[in-house]
C-alpha cells in the first residue's frame, strides 16, 4: 500500500514537472493556428 502511494505521488510530481516544462518552453503559446491551417490551405485539384 505504501509503495503504491509513493509511486502515485512520484508520477503526479513527474507529470506536474513535465507540464511546467512544456508551458515554459512555449509549447502552449499558439493553439489556434494549427487548427486553422487546414482551412486556409489551397485545395488541390485532381485532373
C-alpha positions as a printed Julia matrix, in Angstrom:
47×3 Matrix{Float64}:
  0.0    0.0     0.0
  2.78   2.43    0.91
  4.6    1.55   -2.29
  1.52   2.36   -4.38
  1.05   5.71   -2.63
  4.72   6.56   -3.14
  4.62   5.61   -6.82
  1.43   7.58   -7.45
  2.9   10.67   -5.79
  6.1   10.23   -7.79
  4.12  10.01  -11.03
  2.0   13.05  -10.13
  5.1   15.12   -9.41
  6.64  13.94  -12.69
  3.56  14.97  -14.67
  3.49  18.33  -12.91
  7.15  18.98  -13.72
  6.6   17.95  -17.35
  3.61  20.29  -17.61
  5.57  23.2   -16.16
  8.44  22.48  -18.57
  6.1   22.4   -21.59
  4.45  25.68  -20.61
  7.78  27.44  -20.04
  9.26  26.17  -23.31
  6.42  27.7   -25.36
  4.61  24.53  -26.4
  1.22  26.03  -25.5
  1.67  29.53  -26.93
 -0.37  29.2   -30.13
 -3.25  26.74  -30.03
 -5.42  28.35  -32.72
 -3.11  28.46  -35.76
 -2.61  24.67  -36.2
 -6.36  24.12  -36.26
 -6.97  26.96  -38.71
 -4.1   26.0   -41.03
 -6.11  23.2   -42.62
 -8.89  25.64  -43.51
 -6.53  28.07  -45.25
 -4.66  25.54  -47.41
 -5.16  25.66  -51.14
 -7.35  22.92  -52.48
 -5.53  20.6   -54.87
 -7.47  19.63  -57.94
 -7.36  16.14  -59.39
 -7.07  16.07  -63.2
